[in-house]
Amino acid sequence: MAVTTTTAQSAVSLGSVEGANNIREDLGNIIFNVTPYQTPFTSGIAKSRATNDNHEWLTDTYRDAATDNENLEAAAVSDAAADTRTRKGNYLQIAKEVATVTLKAELLDKAGIKGKEMAYQLMKKGKELHMDIEAQSLSIQIKVEPQSAQAGRSAGVASWINTNENTNSGTDNTASTGLTVPVPGSGAFTEQSLATLLDGVWTNSGDFGNVCIMAPAATVSSMRNNLGSAMTDSIESDASTGEIYNRVAVYVSQFGPVKVVPNKHMPAATMYVLDMSSWGLAFGGGKMIHTTDIATQTSAERKLLESYYTLESRSEEANAGYYGIS
């Protein structure tokens, strides 16, 4: 049906039709960040202060329990066993971002931002730095000493795990010093391999209640598809609600339930069994992010965000690495 040209319509495509150009744009007043902000590892471990480029800490172990600790009254006392304390260290790494906002941008009315644009940029870039720290801390990389022409690097989790590991026919990590890493091979996920790693973690962990399994989504899927007939032959469903369950949220081991935590910042084809109480993150000055005003010769505000951080491995024996999962 034809419409007279004197009728004001709302269609954007009307072009020159009278009344079409006075309709406000439909722009929501909320900014949606499409990338999920999740840092389960670095958000869940202890925090401390770093005061040197080479941040160091001490580890110690108990001797094995004895069943023959029986002694004569007033018997001669022998010398104590040798000290088992070990000194370890990791280098500070500097992660940075820059936020720049012009004066004009601050003066204009912006959708989705109630306050200053700079405040929003600082919040966003601070979270991006936190995601970088998460990815680096979980990486398969050795530490690098900072030099005049060489940036320092904090060794990742895989560089510290040495006692409990499975590389699927690759090359095992040879030490827990931050100077070596495993070289993953390739192989299917097996429950027996996971059970062996959990045995080692239980033997060496102070508290199995702090242990979780952390892996990227694809590795969690491989775990789900290969955990045995109880899971692979059928998918649980609830007819009353119409819900279908196709997930691994908790793995019930012989030592109790272990939470499965998907992590988008994990190395591919890798799974960690982590005692979260055995890791720490040390920050230069005891603060995660330092903000510095940068001078400019333009009508703009510029700020530098820096994080001086390093990973602490306080008891690598209480953790495990499973690599090269196909």
C-alpha positions in Angstrom: 0.0 0.0 0.0 1.4 3.4 -1.0 2.2 6.0 1.8 1.9 9.7 1.2 5.1 11.7 1.3 3.7 13.8 4.1 3.7 10.9 6.6 6.6 10.8 9.0 8.0 7.3 9.1 10.7 5.7 11.3 12.5 3.5 8.7 16.2 4.5 8.3 16.1 3.6 4.6 13.5 6.4 3.8 16.3 8.8 3.0 14.7 12.0 1.8 11.2 11.3 3.2 10.0 14.1 5.4 10.6 13.4 9.1 13.1 10.5 8.6 16.2 12.4 9.6 15.1 13.6 13.0 15.1 10.1 14.6 17.7 9.6 17.3 20.2 6.8 16.9 19.5 3.7 19.0 22.8 3.3 20.8 22.6 1.5 24.2 24.2 3.2 27.2 26.2 0.1 28.2 29.5 -1.1 26.9 29.7 -4.9 26.7 33.2 -6.4 26.9 32.9 -9.5 24.7 36.0 -11.1 26.1 35.4 -12.8 29.5 37.7 -11.6 32.2 38.8 -14.7 34.1 42.0 -15.2 36.0 41.4 -18.2 38.3 45.0 -19.0 38.9 46.6 -15.7 39.8 43.4 -14.5 41.5 43.5 -17.6 43.8 47.1 -17.8 45.0 48.9 -15.8 47.7 50.3 -12.4 47.1 53.6 -11.0 48.5 56.1 -8.2 48.0 59.2 -8.3 45.8 62.2 -6.1 46.7 64.8 -7.3 44.2 65.0 -8.2 40.5 65.9 -11.7 41.7 63.1 -12.5 44.0 64.0 -15.5 46.3 62.3 -17.7 48.8 63.1 -20.8 50.8 61.4 -24.2 50.7 61.7 -27.0 53.2 60.4 -30.6 53.6 59.6 -32.9 56.4 61.4 -36.2 56.8 59.4 -39.4 56.3 57.4 -40.6 59.3 59.2 -43.4 61.2 57.7 -46.4 62.9 60.9 -47.1 65.0 61.3 -43.8 66.9 62.0 -45.6 70.2 64.8 -44.7 72.5 66.4 -45.6 75.8 66.0 -43.3 78.7 69.0 -40.9 79.0 70.5 -42.4 75.8 73.3 -40.5 74.0 72.0 -37.9 71.6 73.2 -38.1 68.0 73.6 -35.2 65.6 70.5 -33.8 63.8 69.9 -34.7 60.1 71.2 -32.3 57.5 69.1 -29.2 56.8 66.8 -29.7 53.8 66.0 -26.1 53.0 66.3 -25.0 49.4 66.8 -21.5 48.1 64.9 -20.7 44.9 64.4 -17.6 42.9 62.5 -16.1 40.0 63.1 -12.8 38.1 60.8 -9.8 38.0 58.9 -9.3 34.7 57.5 -6.0 33.7 54.2 -6.0 31.9 52.9 -2.6 30.7 50.0 -0.8 29.0 49.4 2.8 28.0 46.2 4.7 28.2 45.8 7.9 26.2 42.7 10.1 26.2 42.4 13.5 24.5 40.8 16.5 26.2 38.2 16.6 23.5 37.2 13.0 24.2 36.7 13.9 27.8 34.5 16.8 26.9 32.1 14.9 24.7 29.1 12.9 25.8 30.0 9.3 25.5 27.7 6.3 25.5 28.2 3.7 28.2 30.6 5.7 30.4 29.2 7.6 33.4 32.4 9.2 34.5 35.7 10.0 32.8 37.0 8.1 29.7 40.4 7.8 31.3 38.9 5.9 34.3 37.3 3.4 31.9 40.5 3.0 30.0 42.5 2.4 33.2 40.0 -0.2 34.3 40.0 -2.0 31.0 43.8 -2.0 30.5 44.3 -3.1 34.1 42.3 -6.2 33.5 44.2 -6.8 30.3 47.4 -6.7 32.2 46.0 -9.1 34.7 45.1 -11.5 31.9 48.7 -11.2 30.6 50.1 -12.1 34.0 47.8 -15.1 34.2 48.9 -16.4 30.8 52.6 -15.8 31.5 52.4 -17.5 35.0 50.8 -20.6 33.5 53.2 -20.8 30.5 55.9 -23.3 29.6 58.8 -20.7 29.7 62.0 -20.4 31.6 63.1 -17.4 33.6 65.3 -14.8 32.0 67.6 -12.5 34.0 67.0 -8.8 33.3 69.9 -7.1 31.6 70.5 -3.7 30.0 69.3 -5.0 26.6 67.3 -8.0 27.8 63.9 -7.8 29.5 63.4 -10.0 32.6 61.0 -12.9 32.5 59.2 -14.8 35.2 59.4 -18.5 34.8 56.0 -20.2 34.3 54.4 -23.0 36.2 55.7 -25.8 33.9 59.3 -24.7 34.5 58.9 -25.5 38.3 57.0 -28.7 38.2 59.5 -31.6 38.2 58.4 -34.4 40.6 55.0 -35.2 39.0 54.7 -34.9 35.2 53.7 -36.8 32.1 54.8 -35.4 28.7 53.2 -38.1 26.6 56.6 -39.4 25.3 58.1 -36.0 25.2 61.0 -34.8 27.3 60.4 -34.3 31.0 61.5 -31.2 32.9 64.8 -32.0 34.5 64.8 -29.6 37.5 62.7 -27.2 39.6 64.9 -24.1 39.2 63.0 -22.1 36.6 65.7 -22.7 34.1 64.3 -25.8 32.3 61.0 -26.8 30.8 59.3 -30.0 29.6 59.0 -30.6 25.9 55.5 -32.0 25.2 55.0 -35.1 23.0 51.6 -36.1 21.9 49.1 -38.7 23.2 45.5 -39.3 24.2 44.3 -38.4 27.7 44.1 -41.5 30.0 42.5 -41.7 33.4 45.4 -44.0 34.6 47.9 -41.2 33.8 45.8 -38.7 35.7 45.5 -41.1 38.6 49.2 -41.6 38.8 49.8 -37.8 38.9 47.1 -37.4 41.6 48.9 -40.1 43.6 52.1 -38.1 43.5 50.2 -34.9 44.4 48.5 -36.5 47.4 51.8 -37.9 48.6 53.5 -34.6 48.6 50.6 -32.1 49.1 50.0 -30.5 52.5 46.3 -30.3 52.0 44.5 -32.1 49.1 41.5 -29.9 49.7 43.4 -27.0 48.0 44.0 -29.1 44.8 42.2 -28.4 41.5 42.6 -29.5 37.9 43.1 -26.6 35.5 43.2 -26.9 31.7 42.0 -25.1 28.5 38.5 -25.9 27.3 39.7 -28.3 24.6 41.7 -30.3 27.1 38.7 -30.5 29.5 36.7 -31.8 26.5 39.4 -34.4 25.9 39.2 -35.4 29.5 35.4 -35.7 29.4 35.5 -37.9 26.3 38.2 -40.3 27.6 37.4 -40.7 31.3 35.8 -44.1 30.9 32.6 -45.8 29.9 30.6 -44.2 32.7 31.0 -40.9 30.9 31.5 -41.7 27.3 28.6 -44.2 26.8 25.9 -41.7 27.9 25.3 -38.1 28.7 23.3 -37.4 31.8 19.9 -35.7 31.4 17.0 -34.5 33.6 13.7 -35.1 31.9 11.8 -33.0 34.4 13.8 -29.8 33.5 14.8 -30.7 30.0 18.5 -30.2 31.0 21.3 -32.1 29.4 24.7 -32.3 31.2 27.8 -32.6 29.1 30.5 -31.4 31.4 33.3 -32.2 33.9 32.9 -29.9 36.8 34.3 -32.2 39.5 36.5 -35.3 39.2 36.0 -37.6 42.1 39.4 -39.3 42.8 40.3 -41.8 45.4 41.4 -38.9 47.6 38.1 -37.0 47.3 36.5 -34.6 44.8 38.8 -32.4 42.7 37.3 -29.3 41.1 37.9 -29.0 37.3 38.6 -25.3 36.4 38.7 -24.4 32.6 41.1 -21.6 31.9 41.3 -19.8 28.6 44.9 -18.6 29.4 46.4 -22.1 29.7 48.9 -23.5 27.2 47.2 -25.7 24.6 47.0 -29.5 25.2 48.1 -29.0 28.8 46.6 -29.9 32.1 47.9 -28.9 35.6 47.0 -30.4 38.9 47.5 -27.5 41.2 47.7 -27.1 44.9 46.8 -23.5 45.0 48.3 -23.0 48.5 51.7 -23.9 47.1 52.0 -20.9 44.7 52.5 -17.2 45.2 52.7 -14.0 43.1 55.1 -11.3 44.3 54.8 -7.7 43.1 57.4 -5.0 43.1 56.4 -2.6 45.9 53.6 -4.9 47.0 51.2 -3.4 44.5 49.9 -5.2 41.4 49.7 -2.1 39.1 51.6 1.1 39.2 50.3 4.1 37.3 52.5 6.9 36.1 51.4 10.2 34.4 53.3 10.7 31.1 54.0 14.2 29.9 52.6 15.1 26.5 52.8 18.2 24.3 49.2 17.8 23.1 45.8 18.3 24.6 45.7 14.7 25.9 46.1 12.8 29.1 48.5 9.8 29.0 49.1 7.3 31.7 51.5 4.3 31.9 50.3 1.2 33.7 53.1 -1.2 34.8 53.1 -4.4 36.8 56.4 -5.7 38.3 55.7 -9.4 39.1 57.1 -12.8 39.5 55.8 -16.3 40.3 56.7 -18.2 43.5 56.8 -22.0 43.4 56.6 -22.8 47.1 56.2 -26.6 46.8 56.4 -28.0 43.3 56.1 -31.5 44.6 52.4 -30.8 45.5 51.6 -30.1 41.8 51.6 -32.0 38.5 51.8 -31.3 34.8 50.2 -33.3 32.1 51.4 -32.2 28.6 50.8 -33.0 24.9 47.2 -34.2 25.3 45.8 -34.9 21.9 
